[in-house]
Amino acid sequence: MPAGRLPPTTESLLDDNARPYFLWWTDATIRQLKEHLVSADPEERAYWMGALLREANTRDVWLFVSPDEIRALWPCLIRYLGRSREMWAWLLNLPPPEWPPLRQIRASHA
C-alpha cells in the first residue's frame, strides 16, 4: 500500500473472491467488479463505478479507481451517483452536476 494511504476498511476488499460490503444488492465479487470497471462499454463502467462511489466508504474507492478514471467517465457517471453527486464533484474539482439534466429535457421537448 502506498505511503500516506489509509488501509481498506476491511481486508476482504483485497480478496478477489469476496463479496464487497458496498454491493449489498448483488452477488458480485471483487473480481467481477474489477471486470465491470474495465468493460469496453462506458455505460457498464459508469453503472458499476457509480455503485462504488455511491455505496463504498470513500477510502475504499481508491482501491478500484483513480480520480482520472472518474473524471473521464463523469458525464456518463452523474446519473448513477444519487445524492453523492455534489460531494464527488467537489472532491474532484468538477463543475457541479445539473440533475436532472434540465437543459437536455427542455431541448428534447422543444
C-alpha positions as CSV (number, residue, x, y, z in Angstrom):
1,M,0.0,0.0,0.0
2,P,1.4,3.4,-0.9
3,A,2.7,5.6,1.9
4,G,0.1,8.1,3.2
5,R,-2.9,6.0,2.1
6,L,-5.3,4.6,4.6
7,P,-5.8,0.9,4.6
8,P,-9.1,-0.5,3.4
9,T,-12.0,-0.6,5.8
10,T,-11.9,-4.4,5.6
11,E,-9.2,-6.8,4.4
12,S,-11.8,-8.7,2.4
13,L,-11.6,-6.0,-0.2
14,L,-8.2,-7.4,-1.1
15,D,-9.7,-10.8,-1.9
16,D,-10.9,-11.2,-5.5
17,N,-13.4,-13.9,-4.4
18,A,-15.0,-11.9,-1.7
19,R,-18.3,-10.1,-2.0
20,P,-17.8,-6.4,-1.2
21,Y,-20.0,-4.8,1.5
22,F,-20.9,-1.9,-0.8
23,L,-22.6,-4.1,-3.5
24,W,-25.2,-5.3,-1.0
25,W,-27.9,-5.9,-3.6
26,T,-26.0,-8.3,-5.8
27,D,-23.8,-11.4,-5.5
28,A,-20.9,-9.8,-7.5
29,T,-17.4,-10.5,-6.2
30,I,-14.4,-8.1,-6.2
31,R,-13.1,-9.9,-9.3
32,Q,-16.4,-9.2,-11.1
33,L,-16.5,-5.6,-10.0
34,K,-13.0,-5.1,-11.4
35,E,-14.1,-6.7,-14.7
36,H,-17.1,-4.3,-14.9
37,L,-14.8,-1.3,-14.2
38,V,-12.7,-2.1,-17.3
39,S,-15.5,-3.0,-19.6
40,A,-15.4,-1.7,-23.2
41,D,-19.0,-0.4,-22.6
42,P,-18.9,3.0,-21.0
43,E,-22.4,2.7,-19.6
44,E,-21.5,-0.6,-17.9
45,R,-18.4,1.0,-16.4
46,A,-20.5,4.0,-15.3
47,Y,-23.1,1.9,-13.6
48,W,-20.5,-0.1,-11.6
49,M,-18.3,2.9,-10.8
50,G,-21.4,4.8,-9.7
51,A,-22.3,2.0,-7.4
52,L,-18.8,2.0,-6.0
53,L,-18.8,5.8,-5.5
54,R,-22.3,5.9,-4.1
55,E,-22.1,3.0,-1.7
56,A,-18.5,2.4,-0.6
57,N,-16.5,4.3,2.0
58,T,-14.5,6.9,0.3
59,R,-11.2,5.5,1.3
60,D,-12.2,2.1,-0.3
61,V,-13.0,3.7,-3.6
62,W,-9.3,4.3,-4.4
63,L,-8.6,0.5,-4.3
64,F,-10.6,0.2,-7.6
65,V,-10.5,3.5,-9.5
66,S,-8.4,6.7,-9.8
67,P,-9.5,10.3,-9.8
68,D,-8.6,10.5,-13.5
69,E,-10.8,7.5,-14.3
70,I,-13.8,9.1,-12.5
71,R,-13.2,12.4,-14.4
72,A,-13.0,10.6,-17.7
73,L,-16.4,8.9,-17.1
74,W,-18.0,11.9,-15.4
75,P,-20.7,12.7,-18.0
76,C,-22.0,9.1,-18.0
77,L,-21.4,8.6,-14.3
78,I,-23.5,11.5,-13.0
79,R,-26.8,9.6,-13.4
80,Y,-25.6,6.8,-11.1
81,L,-24.3,8.8,-8.2
82,G,-27.5,9.7,-6.4
83,R,-27.1,12.2,-3.6
84,S,-23.3,11.8,-3.7
85,R,-23.0,13.8,-7.0
86,E,-22.2,17.1,-5.4
87,M,-19.7,15.6,-3.0
88,W,-17.7,13.9,-5.8
89,A,-17.9,17.0,-8.0
90,W,-16.4,19.0,-5.1
91,L,-13.7,16.4,-4.2
92,L,-12.6,16.2,-7.8
93,N,-12.9,19.9,-8.7
94,L,-15.5,19.2,-11.3
95,P,-18.4,21.6,-12.1
96,P,-21.5,20.9,-10.0
97,P,-23.6,18.5,-11.9
98,E,-27.0,19.5,-13.1
99,W,-29.5,16.8,-12.1
100,P,-31.9,16.2,-13.5
101,P,-30.3,17.4,-16.8
102,L,-33.0,20.0,-17.4
103,R,-31.3,21.5,-20.4
104,Q,-31.4,18.2,-22.2
105,I,-35.0,17.6,-21.1
106,R,-36.1,21.0,-22.4
107,A,-34.2,20.6,-25.6
108,S,-35.9,17.3,-26.4
109,H,-39.3,18.8,-25.8
110,A,-38.8,22.0,-27.8
